Amino acid sequence: MRKFLLALPILAALGAGVFFGLPSLLDRWMNSVETPPPYPASESARQLHDGLFIADLHDDALLWQRDLLERHDYGHSDLPRLLEGRVALQVFSTVTKTPRGLNYRSNAADSDNITLLAMAQRWPRETWTSLLQRALYQAGKLRQAAAASDGRLVLIRTRGDFSAFIQAWRQDPRRVAAVLASEGLHPLEGRLDNLERLYDAGFRIAGLTHFFDNEVGGSAHGLDKGGLTPLGRQVIARLEDKAMLIDLAHASRALIDDVLAVARRPLLVSHTGVEGTCPGPRNLSDRHLRGIAASGGVVGIGYWDAAVCATSVAAIVQAIRYSADQIGVEHVALGSDFNGTVHTPFDASGLAQLTEGLLAAGFSQAEIAAIMGGNVQRLLLASLPAD
Ligand SMILES: [Zn+2]
């Protein structure tokens, strides 16, 4: 008994070590790459790549206990690696709830992995029980990183912010614009007014659902996979009033149909595959691809296996080629899902390999510039809130 009592503090310390060390281990295991850096590319690809304004529509880095400003040898991105990959604009998404046993087919909404992750990462207590607080906390992490970055990471809230950023970037491209997005609108906690809190915290893009049906609408991976709820219809109207972009990644097919029918502004699908090259519950049908394009929006092609059916540059390029053939190059963009518990061919420092792949597939330099970021730049300049 005495020995046992003596062993207790040691066991507790060990347990705490495992508990608080687990998030970094998960980060390392679940945000992995097929090939570690460095990422060589041909001279012609490198030359073209270094002049591009590159934009990516989805990165979950804020979920993890990692200093965005420091280089890491795990995970997919941080400011040094974004700069090395020549990324000029990165959308950072906040993940606030994921179901236990997460899968692509069917998930109930009554369990949550993020509570334990929040505790293990020592997030503030209010984030343990509130999805809104989780979103606001992650937004705060991004604002703090931007404030400490010496102007190299810039949070974009308005068209004016973005125009000024582009001017500065043309003088010196060693800077990254950041746009905040919510992965699903469960952080509203069922209340339309909480949209104001998200807006005030800097959110400018709103995914409607993530891995489960929520108060706004159905998920591609939910139980019912329904369309817009009555609250969802109010939310769409409010998002459009506030010039926040609607992101249909993870939306059920019925939800995409409903939003296409009522939206008056361009729509995003921030990170997705397309059924034409990779059938799957969350990959876009040709009809929905055409709908997004008709809204004036863009589709961000993902880099991971369930999006493009392989972990390779060739598979990403094939999905981009297919989408461009269906809806035109001007509606196609990048949606890496970096740090979203996915396995990718490269990390953010390896993006020149994608430029090389697009060149090899016969895209012109102007088309590559549009896909790699020009389209997102155009959309945001036209759609962000005026000052
Ligand atoms: Zn996602």
Residues whose N, C-alpha, C, O or C-beta is under 5 A from the ligand:
A	BS01	ZN	none
